[in-house]
């Protein structure tokens, strides 16, 4: 069972996969819990009752280990076909938007168009810095 398509922060990728983006500073939305959480933070996140992956990713920056980030995002994209996957950072826009744009690239969106795609389908302020935009364009 995946997310409801109209749920808060839920993005429908072109393939139909559903992924939820959110900011951890806000309460957990009501409804089913994630089966996999991908947390993009400068320090280790609080424990969860669901499976989680931590990508060390300081605010307004890029992942500390880009290969690890790519592997975790690949896993998230694969699992989103059949599971509830959420991607989150503290605010839910810059790092989360960047990761969602990378998931869109994995799903077939042209890297040159992925930032605009995620701004249209997730949040107009997603992917906040020039280096985050460049990261998406060079993803893969």
Secondary structure, DSSP 8 states (H G I E B T S, - for coil): ----TTSTTEEE-TTS-EEEEEETTS---SS---SEEEEEESS-----SSEEEEEE--TTS--SSHHHHHHHHHHHHHHTTTS-EEEEESSSSHHHHHHHHHHHHHTT--TTTHHHHHHHHT-TT-S-SHHHHHHHHT--
